[in-house]
Amino acid sequence: MAKSHSGGTQLRQVLRLFALFGHPIRVVIFQRIARVPASAGELERTLPISRTAVVQHLKRMESEGLVRATSQGRKRVYSVRPEGLAPLARWLTAVKGSPP
C-alpha cells in the first residue's frame, strides 16, 4: 500500500518534533515557558547553560513553530504555541486508533 503525500509530510513533522525534544534542555525550556512565558535571560538564570545556548534552543523551537517570541521593551519573551504540537497530537490519535 502506497503512503499518501500528506501522511509522509505528517510523519516528517512528527520526526522533527521527536528530534527537537530529544535534547533534554529543550524539554526543560519548553516545560518552563509552558507554565510562565520568559525571556532568554530569565531562563538562563535557572539553567546550567549560557544565554547564547538558551537563545539557540529557543530559535530552533521557534523555527519548528513550538514557541513564539513577543517584544516587551528591549527583551523578547517566549511562550508556547500549543498548535505547534498538533502534528504530534494527530499522529498519536492515528496510532491509538490503529489496530494492534
Backbone as XML, in Angstrom:
<?xml version="1.0"?>
<chain id="A" units="angstrom">
  <residue number="1" name="MET">
    <atom name="N" x="0.843" y="-1.172" z="0.000"/>
    <atom name="CA" x="0.000" y="0.000" z="0.000"/>
    <atom name="C" x="0.893" y="1.241" z="0.000"/>
  </residue>
  <residue number="2" name="ALA">
    <atom name="N" x="0.652" y="2.144" z="-0.910"/>
    <atom name="CA" x="1.441" y="3.363" z="-1.009"/>
    <atom name="C" x="0.980" y="4.372" z="0.042"/>
  </residue>
  <residue number="3" name="LYS">
    <atom name="N" x="1.936" y="5.089" z="0.576"/>
    <atom name="CA" x="1.608" y="6.138" z="1.543"/>
    <atom name="C" x="1.191" y="7.389" z="0.799"/>
  </residue>
  <residue number="4" name="SER">
    <atom name="N" x="0.263" y="8.108" z="1.392"/>
    <atom name="CA" x="-0.137" y="9.377" z="0.792"/>
    <atom name="C" x="0.939" y="10.417" z="1.071"/>
  </residue>
  <residue number="5" name="HIS">
    <atom name="N" x="0.968" y="11.433" z="0.226"/>
    <atom name="CA" x="1.939" y="12.514" z="0.409"/>
    <atom name="C" x="1.733" y="13.200" z="1.758"/>
  </residue>
  <residue number="6" name="SER">
    <atom name="N" x="0.472" y="13.446" z="2.123"/>
    <atom name="CA" x="0.210" y="14.134" z="3.383"/>
    <atom name="C" x="0.637" y="13.271" z="4.569"/>
  </residue>
  <residue number="7" name="GLY">
    <atom name="N" x="0.491" y="11.945" z="4.449"/>
    <atom name="CA" x="0.936" y="11.052" z="5.519"/>
    <atom name="C" x="2.443" y="11.116" z="5.705"/>
  </residue>
  <residue number="8" name="GLY">
    <atom name="N" x="3.175" y="11.208" z="4.605"/>
    <atom name="CA" x="4.627" y="11.327" z="4.682"/>
    <atom name="C" x="5.054" y="12.654" z="5.269"/>
  </residue>
  <residue number="9" name="THR">
    <atom name="N" x="4.331" y="13.701" z="4.894"/>
    <atom name="CA" x="4.623" y="15.028" z="5.439"/>
    <atom name="C" x="4.366" y="15.052" z="6.938"/>
  </residue>
  <residue number="10" name="GLN">
    <atom name="N" x="3.249" y="14.461" z="7.351"/>
    <atom name="CA" x="2.919" y="14.418" z="8.778"/>
    <atom name="C" x="3.983" y="13.642" z="9.546"/>
  </residue>
  <residue number="11" name="LEU">
    <atom name="N" x="4.423" y="12.527" z="8.999"/>
    <atom name="CA" x="5.437" y="11.730" z="9.683"/>
    <atom name="C" x="6.746" y="12.515" z="9.806"/>
  </residue>
  <residue number="12" name="ARG">
    <atom name="N" x="7.119" y="13.244" z="8.768"/>
    <atom name="CA" x="8.343" y="14.067" z="8.846"/>
    <atom name="C" x="8.219" y="15.136" z="9.927"/>
  </residue>
  <residue number="13" name="GLN">
    <atom name="N" x="7.026" y="15.744" z="10.035"/>
    <atom name="CA" x="6.810" y="16.750" z="11.088"/>
    <atom name="C" x="6.953" y="16.119" z="12.471"/>
  </residue>
  <residue number="14" name="VAL">
    <atom name="N" x="6.382" y="14.947" z="12.642"/>
    <atom name="CA" x="6.453" y="14.244" z="13.929"/>
    <atom name="C" x="7.901" y="13.883" z="14.251"/>
  </residue>
  <residue number="15" name="LEU">
    <atom name="N" x="8.628" y="13.392" z="13.261"/>
    <atom name="CA" x="10.030" y="13.025" z="13.493"/>
    <atom name="C" x="10.871" y="14.249" z="13.859"/>
  </residue>
  <residue number="16" name="ARG">
    <atom name="N" x="10.576" y="15.397" z="13.238"/>
    <atom name="CA" x="11.303" y="16.629" z="13.606"/>
    <atom name="C" x="11.010" y="17.015" z="15.054"/>
  </residue>
  <residue number="17" name="LEU">
    <atom name="N" x="9.753" y="16.848" z="15.485"/>
    <atom name="CA" x="9.411" y="17.165" z="16.876"/>
    <atom name="C" x="10.107" y="16.204" z="17.839"/>
  </residue>
  <residue number="18" name="PHE">
    <atom name="N" x="10.127" y="14.915" z="17.491"/>
    <atom name="CA" x="10.839" y="13.954" z="18.341"/>
    <atom name="C" x="12.321" y="14.321" z="18.434"/>
  </residue>
  <residue number="19" name="ALA">
    <atom name="N" x="12.930" y="14.674" z="17.310"/>
    <atom name="CA" x="14.338" y="15.068" z="17.311"/>
    <atom name="C" x="14.555" y="16.314" z="18.153"/>
  </residue>
  <residue number="20" name="LEU">
    <atom name="N" x="13.648" y="17.268" z="18.023"/>
    <atom name="CA" x="13.751" y="18.505" z="18.790"/>
    <atom name="C" x="13.698" y="18.222" z="20.287"/>
  </residue>
  <residue number="21" name="PHE">
    <atom name="N" x="12.755" y="17.388" z="20.697"/>
    <atom name="CA" x="12.612" y="17.066" z="22.117"/>
    <atom name="C" x="13.587" y="15.981" z="22.564"/>
  </residue>
  <residue number="22" name="GLY">
    <atom name="N" x="14.423" y="15.511" z="21.649"/>
    <atom name="CA" x="15.461" y="14.550" z="22.018"/>
    <atom name="C" x="16.572" y="15.199" z="22.835"/>
  </residue>
  <residue number="23" name="HIS">
    <atom name="N" x="16.602" y="16.526" z="22.841"/>
    <atom name="CA" x="17.595" y="17.250" z="23.637"/>
    <atom name="C" x="16.936" y="17.618" z="24.967"/>
  </residue>
  <residue number="24" name="PRO">
    <atom name="N" x="17.434" y="17.086" z="26.083"/>
    <atom name="CA" x="16.756" y="17.292" z="27.368"/>
    <atom name="C" x="16.587" y="18.750" z="27.778"/>
  </residue>
  <residue number="25" name="ILE">
    <atom name="N" x="17.513" y="19.608" z="27.433"/>
    <atom name="CA" x="17.394" y="21.001" z="27.857"/>
    <atom name="C" x="16.226" y="21.677" z="27.145"/>
  </residue>
  <residue number="26" name="ARG">
    <atom name="N" x="15.934" y="21.238" z="25.891"/>
    <atom name="CA" x="14.786" y="21.809" z="25.185"/>
    <atom name="C" x="13.483" y="21.403" z="25.862"/>
  </residue>
  <residue number="27" name="VAL">
    <atom name="N" x="13.440" y="20.189" z="26.366"/>
    <atom name="CA" x="12.249" y="19.737" z="27.095"/>
    <atom name="C" x="12.043" y="20.610" z="28.326"/>
  </residue>
  <residue number="28" name="VAL">
    <atom name="N" x="13.122" y="20.873" z="29.053"/>
    <atom name="CA" x="13.045" y="21.703" z="30.256"/>
    <atom name="C" x="12.597" y="23.119" z="29.892"/>
  </residue>
  <residue number="29" name="ILE">
    <atom name="N" x="13.205" y="23.691" z="28.863"/>
    <atom name="CA" x="12.833" y="25.046" z="28.431"/>
    <atom name="C" x="11.367" y="25.086" z="28.034"/>
  </residue>
  <residue number="30" name="PHE">
    <atom name="N" x="10.935" y="24.109" z="27.249"/>
    <atom name="CA" x="9.541" y="24.064" z="26.792"/>
    <atom name="C" x="8.592" y="23.979" z="27.983"/>
  </residue>
  <residue number="31" name="GLN">
    <atom name="N" x="8.896" y="23.120" z="28.944"/>
    <atom name="CA" x="8.042" y="22.980" z="30.127"/>
    <atom name="C" x="7.973" y="24.288" z="30.909"/>
  </residue>
  <residue number="32" name="ARG">
    <atom name="N" x="9.109" y="24.952" z="31.042"/>
    <atom name="CA" x="9.123" y="26.198" z="31.821"/>
    <atom name="C" x="8.311" y="27.296" z="31.157"/>
  </residue>
  <residue number="33" name="ILE">
    <atom name="N" x="8.486" y="27.476" z="29.849"/>
    <atom name="CA" x="7.735" y="28.559" z="29.213"/>
    <atom name="C" x="6.276" y="28.160" z="28.980"/>
  </residue>
  <residue number="34" name="ALA">
    <atom name="N" x="5.963" y="26.874" z="29.078"/>
    <atom name="CA" x="4.555" y="26.461" z="29.029"/>
    <atom name="C" x="3.844" y="26.926" z="30.297"/>
  </residue>
  <residue number="35" name="ARG">
    <atom name="N" x="4.568" y="26.949" z="31.403"/>
    <atom name="CA" x="3.980" y="27.415" z="32.667"/>
    <atom name="C" x="3.956" y="28.930" z="32.735"/>
  </residue>
  <residue number="36" name="VAL">
    <atom name="N" x="5.097" y="29.548" z="32.419"/>
    <atom name="CA" x="5.226" y="31.008" z="32.520"/>
    <atom name="C" x="6.113" y="31.502" z="31.379"/>
  </residue>
  <residue number="37" name="PRO">
    <atom name="N" x="5.595" y="32.352" z="30.496"/>
    <atom name="CA" x="6.450" y="32.919" z="29.447"/>
    <atom name="C" x="7.674" y="33.594" z="30.079"/>
  </residue>
  <residue number="38" name="ALA">
    <atom name="N" x="8.806" y="33.511" z="29.368"/>
    <atom name="CA" x="10.052" y="34.038" z="29.931"/>
    <atom name="C" x="10.994" y="34.488" z="28.820"/>
  </residue>
  <residue number="39" name="SER">
    <atom name="N" x="11.902" y="35.365" z="29.196"/>
    <atom name="CA" x="12.951" y="35.802" z="28.271"/>
    <atom name="C" x="14.120" y="34.819" z="28.357"/>
  </residue>
  <residue number="40" name="ALA">
    <atom name="N" x="15.020" y="34.902" z="27.399"/>
    <atom name="CA" x="16.199" y="34.037" z="27.409"/>
    <atom name="C" x="17.032" y="34.287" z="28.669"/>
  </residue>
  <residue number="41" name="GLY">
    <atom name="N" x="17.132" y="35.542" z="29.076"/>
    <atom name="CA" x="17.892" y="35.867" z="30.284"/>
    <atom name="C" x="17.286" y="35.261" z="31.531"/>
  </residue>
  <residue number="42" name="GLU">
    <atom name="N" x="15.966" y="35.299" z="31.622"/>
    <atom name="CA" x="15.286" y="34.697" z="32.776"/>
    <atom name="C" x="15.495" y="33.186" z="32.799"/>
  </residue>
  <residue number="43" name="LEU">
    <atom name="N" x="15.435" y="32.564" z="31.634"/>
    <atom name="CA" x="15.661" y="31.121" z="31.557"/>
    <atom name="C" x="17.111" y="30.780" z="31.896"/>
  </residue>
  <residue number="44" name="GLU">
    <atom name="N" x="18.017" y="31.571" z="31.383"/>
    <atom name="CA" x="19.458" y="31.315" z="31.594"/>
    <atom name="C" x="19.818" y="31.295" z="33.072"/>
  </residue>
  <residue number="45" name="ARG">
    <atom name="N" x="19.175" y="32.139" z="33.860"/>
    <atom name="CA" x="19.487" y="32.204" z="35.295"/>
    <atom name="C" x="19.123" y="30.916" z="36.027"/>
  </residue>
  <residue number="46" name="THR">
    <atom name="N" x="18.245" y="30.104" z="35.428"/>
    <atom name="CA" x="17.801" y="28.881" z="36.104"/>
    <atom name="C" x="18.319" y="27.608" z="35.426"/>
  </residue>
  <residue number="47" name="LEU">
    <atom name="N" x="19.138" y="27.777" z="34.389"/>
    <atom name="CA" x="19.638" y="26.616" z="33.643"/>
    <atom name="C" x="21.160" y="26.560" z="33.688"/>
  </residue>
  <residue number="48" name="PRO">
    <atom name="N" x="21.716" y="25.364" z="33.506"/>
    <atom name="CA" x="23.175" y="25.214" z="33.551"/>
    <atom name="C" x="23.857" y="25.476" z="32.208"/>
  </residue>
  <residue number="49" name="ILE">
    <atom name="N" x="23.269" y="26.370" z="31.390"/>
    <atom name="CA" x="23.849" y="26.704" z="30.091"/>
    <atom name="C" x="23.861" y="28.221" z="29.927"/>
  </residue>
  <residue number="50" name="SER">
    <atom name="N" x="24.637" y="28.677" z="28.952"/>
    <atom name="CA" x="24.770" y="30.117" z="28.723"/>
    <atom name="C" x="23.515" y="30.690" z="28.067"/>
  </residue>
  <residue number="51" name="ARG">
    <atom name="N" x="23.401" y="32.007" z="28.141"/>
    <atom name="CA" x="22.277" y="32.697" z="27.500"/>
    <atom name="C" x="22.306" y="32.442" z="25.998"/>
  </residue>
  <residue number="52" name="THR">
    <atom name="N" x="23.494" y="32.438" z="25.410"/>
    <atom name="CA" x="23.625" y="32.174" z="23.973"/>
    <atom name="C" x="23.052" y="30.810" z="23.624"/>
  </residue>
  <residue number="53" name="ALA">
    <atom name="N" x="23.345" y="29.802" z="24.440"/>
    <atom name="CA" x="22.816" y="28.456" z="24.196"/>
    <atom name="C" x="21.291" y="28.437" z="24.355"/>
  </residue>
  <residue number="54" name="VAL">
    <atom name="N" x="20.778" y="29.145" z="25.356"/>
    <atom name="CA" x="19.327" y="29.222" z="25.551"/>
    <atom name="C" x="18.680" y="29.825" z="24.307"/>
  </residue>
  <residue number="55" name="VAL">
    <atom name="N" x="19.253" y="30.912" z="23.802"/>
    <atom name="CA" x="18.709" y="31.577" z="22.611"/>
    <atom name="C" x="18.726" y="30.623" z="21.416"/>
  </residue>
  <residue number="56" name="GLN">
    <atom name="N" x="19.802" y="29.870" z="21.253"/>
    <atom name="CA" x="19.872" y="28.923" z="20.134"/>
    <atom name="C" x="18.765" y="27.876" z="20.228"/>
  </residue>
  <residue number="57" name="HIS">
    <atom name="N" x="18.532" y="27.353" z="21.428"/>
    <atom name="CA" x="17.465" y="26.368" z="21.608"/>
    <atom name="C" x="16.095" y="26.995" z="21.334"/>
  </residue>
  <residue number="58" name="LEU">
    <atom name="N" x="15.883" y="28.205" z="21.826"/>
    <atom name="CA" x="14.608" y="28.890" z="21.596"/>
    <atom name="C" x="14.384" y="29.151" z="20.108"/>
  </residue>
  <residue number="59" name="LYS">
    <atom name="N" x="15.417" y="29.559" z="19.400"/>
    <atom name="CA" x="15.293" y="29.817" z="17.966"/>
    <atom name="C" x="14.944" y="28.532" z="17.216"/>
  </residue>
  <residue number="60" name="ARG">
    <atom name="N" x="15.535" y="27.424" z="17.628"/>
    <atom name="CA" x="15.213" y="26.133" z="16.988"/>
    <atom name="C" x="13.747" y="25.784" z="17.232"/>
  </residue>
  <residue number="61" name="MET">
    <atom name="N" x="13.292" y="25.962" z="18.459"/>
    <atom name="CA" x="11.891" y="25.667" z="18.761"/>
    <atom name="C" x="10.953" y="26.637" z="18.038"/>
  </residue>
  <residue number="62" name="GLU">
    <atom name="N" x="11.379" y="27.877" z="17.905"/>
    <atom name="CA" x="10.572" y="28.864" z="17.190"/>
    <atom name="C" x="10.479" y="28.499" z="15.707"/>
  </residue>
  <residue number="63" name="SER">
    <atom name="N" x="11.573" y="28.047" z="15.122"/>
    <atom name="CA" x="11.561" y="27.685" z="13.703"/>
    <atom name="C" x="10.668" y="26.477" z="13.430"/>
  </residue>
  <residue number="64" name="GLU">
    <atom name="N" x="10.445" y="25.637" z="14.423"/>
    <atom name="CA" x="9.556" y="24.480" z="14.278"/>
    <atom name="C" x="8.118" y="24.817" z="14.675"/>
  </residue>
  <residue number="65" name="GLY">
    <atom name="N" x="7.874" y="26.071" z="15.061"/>
    <atom name="CA" x="6.521" y="26.508" z="15.374"/>
    <atom name="C" x="6.047" y="26.148" z="16.773"/>
  </residue>
  <residue number="66" name="LEU">
    <atom name="N" x="6.971" y="25.797" z="17.663"/>
    <atom name="CA" x="6.590" y="25.408" z="19.023"/>
    <atom name="C" x="6.513" y="26.575" z="19.993"/>
  </residue>
  <residue number="67" name="VAL">
    <atom name="N" x="7.275" y="27.618" z="19.731"/>
    <atom name="CA" x="7.251" y="28.786" z="20.610"/>
    <atom name="C" x="7.141" y="30.043" z="19.755"/>
  </residue>
  <residue number="68" name="ARG">
    <atom name="N" x="6.713" y="31.118" z="20.404"/>
    <atom name="CA" x="6.671" y="32.420" z="19.735"/>
    <atom name="C" x="7.380" y="33.419" z="20.637"/>
  </residue>
  <residue number="69" name="ALA">
    <atom name="N" x="7.937" y="34.430" z="20.008"/>
    <atom name="CA" x="8.601" y="35.495" z="20.759"/>
    <atom name="C" x="7.831" y="36.792" z="20.534"/>
  </residue>
  <residue number="70" name="THR">
    <atom name="N" x="7.607" y="37.502" z="21.621"/>
    <atom name="CA" x="6.989" y="38.820" z="21.529"/>
    <atom name="C" x="7.932" y="39.821" z="22.177"/>
  </residue>
  <residue number="71" name="SER">
    <atom name="N" x="7.996" y="40.985" z="21.601"/>
    <atom name="CA" x="8.868" y="42.023" z="22.156"/>
    <atom name="C" x="8.174" y="42.717" z="23.311"/>
  </residue>
  <residue number="72" name="GLN">
    <atom name="N" x="8.902" y="42.840" z="24.405"/>
    <atom name="CA" x="8.441" y="43.598" z="25.571"/>
    <atom name="C" x="9.592" y="44.515" z="25.953"/>
  </residue>
  <residue number="73" name="GLY">
    <atom name="N" x="9.515" y="45.729" z="25.443"/>
    <atom name="CA" x="10.622" y="46.654" z="25.648"/>
    <atom name="C" x="11.838" y="46.160" z="24.877"/>
  </residue>
  <residue number="74" name="ARG">
    <atom name="N" x="12.958" y="46.001" z="25.576"/>
    <atom name="CA" x="14.201" y="45.563" z="24.932"/>
    <atom name="C" x="14.369" y="44.055" z="24.922"/>
  </residue>
  <residue number="75" name="LYS">
    <atom name="N" x="13.456" y="43.327" z="25.548"/>
    <atom name="CA" x="13.637" y="41.879" z="25.582"/>
    <atom name="C" x="12.551" y="41.158" z="24.800"/>
  </residue>
  <residue number="76" name="ARG">
    <atom name="N" x="12.872" y="39.942" z="24.425"/>
    <atom name="CA" x="11.927" y="39.070" z="23.734"/>
    <atom name="C" x="11.445" y="38.032" z="24.739"/>
  </residue>
  <residue number="77" name="VAL">
    <atom name="N" x="10.152" y="37.934" z="24.888"/>
    <atom name="CA" x="9.561" y="36.982" z="25.822"/>
    <atom name="C" x="8.988" y="35.820" z="25.015"/>
  </residue>
  <residue number="78" name="TYR">
    <atom name="N" x="9.369" y="34.618" z="25.401"/>
    <atom name="CA" x="8.969" y="33.412" z="24.685"/>
    <atom name="C" x="7.809" y="32.728" z="25.393"/>
  </residue>
  <residue number="79" name="SER">
    <atom name="N" x="6.876" y="32.241" z="24.583"/>
    <atom name="CA" x="5.743" y="31.473" z="25.097"/>
    <atom name="C" x="5.488" y="30.305" z="24.152"/>
  </residue>
  <residue number="80" name="VAL">
    <atom name="N" x="4.757" y="29.332" z="24.648"/>
    <atom name="CA" x="4.463" y="28.131" z="23.876"/>
    <atom name="C" x="3.344" y="28.395" z="22.883"/>
  </residue>
  <residue number="81" name="ARG">
    <atom name="N" x="3.468" y="27.824" z="21.715"/>
    <atom name="CA" x="2.402" y="27.811" z="20.706"/>
    <atom name="C" x="1.806" y="26.404" z="20.721"/>
  </residue>
  <residue number="82" name="PRO">
    <atom name="N" x="0.712" y="26.185" z="21.441"/>
    <atom name="CA" x="0.143" y="24.835" z="21.538"/>
    <atom name="C" x="-0.129" y="24.194" z="20.177"/>
  </residue>
  <residue number="83" name="GLU">
    <atom name="N" x="-0.485" y="25.012" z="19.185"/>
    <atom name="CA" x="-0.755" y="24.461" z="17.859"/>
    <atom name="C" x="0.489" y="23.850" z="17.220"/>
  </residue>
  <residue number="84" name="GLY">
    <atom name="N" x="1.651" y="24.195" z="17.720"/>
    <atom name="CA" x="2.892" y="23.599" z="17.221"/>
    <atom name="C" x="2.986" y="22.111" z="17.507"/>
  </residue>
  <residue number="85" name="LEU">
    <atom name="N" x="2.225" y="21.658" z="18.496"/>
    <atom name="CA" x="2.209" y="20.236" z="18.834"/>
    <atom name="C" x="1.133" y="19.464" z="18.071"/>
  </residue>
  <residue number="86" name="ALA">
    <atom name="N" x="0.366" y="20.140" z="17.237"/>
    <atom name="CA" x="-0.728" y="19.495" z="16.511"/>
    <atom name="C" x="-0.291" y="18.294" z="15.674"/>
  </residue>
  <residue number="87" name="PRO">
    <atom name="N" x="0.844" y="18.353" z="14.950"/>
    <atom name="CA" x="1.242" y="17.158" z="14.189"/>
    <atom name="C" x="1.449" y="15.940" z="15.089"/>
  </residue>
  <residue number="88" name="LEU">
    <atom name="N" x="2.021" y="16.173" z="16.249"/>
    <atom name="CA" x="2.241" y="15.077" z="17.187"/>
    <atom name="C" x="0.915" y="14.552" z="17.734"/>
  </residue>
  <residue number="89" name="ALA">
    <atom name="N" x="-0.006" y="15.441" z="18.053"/>
    <atom name="CA" x="-1.318" y="15.030" z="18.554"/>
    <atom name="C" x="-2.070" y="14.217" z="17.499"/>
  </residue>
  <residue number="90" name="ARG">
    <atom name="N" x="-2.021" y="14.673" z="16.237"/>
    <atom name="CA" x="-2.701" y="13.924" z="15.159"/>
    <atom name="C" x="-2.084" y="12.543" z="14.981"/>
  </residue>
  <residue number="91" name="TRP">
    <atom name="N" x="-0.758" y="12.485" z="15.039"/>
    <atom name="CA" x="-0.067" y="11.209" z="14.878"/>
    <atom name="C" x="-0.427" y="10.257" z="16.006"/>
  </residue>
  <residue number="92" name="LEU">
    <atom name="N" x="-0.431" y="10.757" z="17.238"/>
    <atom name="CA" x="-0.788" y="9.908" z="18.392"/>
    <atom name="C" x="-2.227" y="9.405" z="18.272"/>
  </residue>
  <residue number="93" name="THR">
    <atom name="N" x="-3.129" y="10.254" z="17.805"/>
    <atom name="CA" x="-4.515" y="9.847" z="17.624"/>
    <atom name="C" x="-4.606" y="8.742" z="16.571"/>
  </residue>
  <residue number="94" name="ALA">
    <atom name="N" x="-3.870" y="8.894" z="15.480"/>
    <atom name="CA" x="-3.884" y="7.882" z="14.412"/>
    <atom name="C" x="-3.286" y="6.562" z="14.906"/>
  </residue>
  <residue number="95" name="VAL">
    <atom name="N" x="-2.197" y="6.636" z="15.662"/>
    <atom name="CA" x="-1.558" y="5.432" z="16.178"/>
    <atom name="C" x="-2.482" y="4.731" z="17.172"/>
  </residue>
  <residue number="96" name="LYS">
    <atom name="N" x="-3.099" y="5.519" z="18.018"/>
    <atom name="CA" x="-4.012" y="4.962" z="19.022"/>
    <atom name="C" x="-5.203" y="4.280" z="18.347"/>
  </residue>
  <residue number="97" name="GLY">
    <atom name="N" x="-5.646" y="4.822" z="17.215"/>
    <atom name="CA" x="-6.786" y="4.259" z="16.524"/>
    <atom name="C" x="-6.443" y="3.079" z="15.630"/>
  </residue>
  <residue number="98" name="SER">
    <atom name="N" x="-5.130" y="2.825" z="15.423"/>
    <atom name="CA" x="-4.707" y="1.701" z="14.589"/>
    <atom name="C" x="-4.853" y="0.394" z="15.331"/>
  </residue>
  <residue number="99" name="PRO">
    <atom name="N" x="-5.214" y="-0.675" z="14.595"/>
    <atom name="CA" x="-5.290" y="-1.980" z="15.267"/>
    <atom name="C" x="-3.904" y="-2.437" z="15.713"/>
  </residue>
  <residue number="100" name="PRO">
    <atom name="N" x="-3.847" y="-3.216" z="16.798"/>
    <atom name="CA" x="-2.540" y="-3.678" z="17.314"/>
    <atom name="C" x="-1.822" y="-4.584" z="16.364"/>
  </residue>
</chain>
